[in-house]
């Protein structure tokens, strides 16, 4: 799950940057940022859960 979270986070942020650079619509950029935020949340939750064990 950590790897999935990291990949989603990096992919979402890279997609948002590319969307801004190519002039994509606001909704497309926000969707990419949302994927990045969800990936970051997943990675942080995995690390916190692993620390509690």
C-alpha positions in Angstrom: 0.0 0.0 0.0 2.9 2.3 0.6 4.2 1.9 -2.9 0.7 2.5 -4.3 0.3 5.7 -2.2 3.7 7.0 -3.3 3.0 6.3 -7.0 -0.4 7.9 -6.8 1.0 10.9 -5.1 3.8 11.4 -7.6 1.5 10.7 -10.5 -1.1 13.1 -9.3 1.3 15.9 -8.7 3.1 15.3 -12.1 -0.3 15.2 -13.8 -1.3 18.5 -12.3 1.9 20.2 -13.3 1.5 18.9 -16.8 -2.1 20.0 -16.9 -1.2 23.5 -15.9 1.7 23.6 -18.4 -0.5 22.4 -21.3 -3.5 24.6 -20.4 -5.9 21.9 -19.3 -9.2 22.9 -17.7 -9.4 23.6 -14.0 -11.4 20.4 -13.3 -8.7 18.2 -14.9 -6.0 19.9 -12.9 -8.1 19.5 -9.7 -8.7 15.8 -10.5 -5.0 15.2 -10.8 -4.3 17.0 -7.6 -7.1 15.0 -5.9 -5.4 11.8 -6.9 -2.1 13.1 -5.5 -3.7 14.1 -2.2 -5.4 10.7 -1.9 -2.1 8.9 -2.6 -0.3 11.0 -0.1 -3.0 10.3 2.5 -2.7 6.5 1.8 1.1 6.6 2.2 0.9 8.6 5.4 -1.8 6.3 6.8 0.4 3.3 6.0 3.4 4.8 7.8 1.4 5.8 10.9 -0.2 2.3 11.1 3.2 0.6 10.7 4.6 2.9 13.5 1.8 1.8 15.8 2.6 -1.9 15.3 
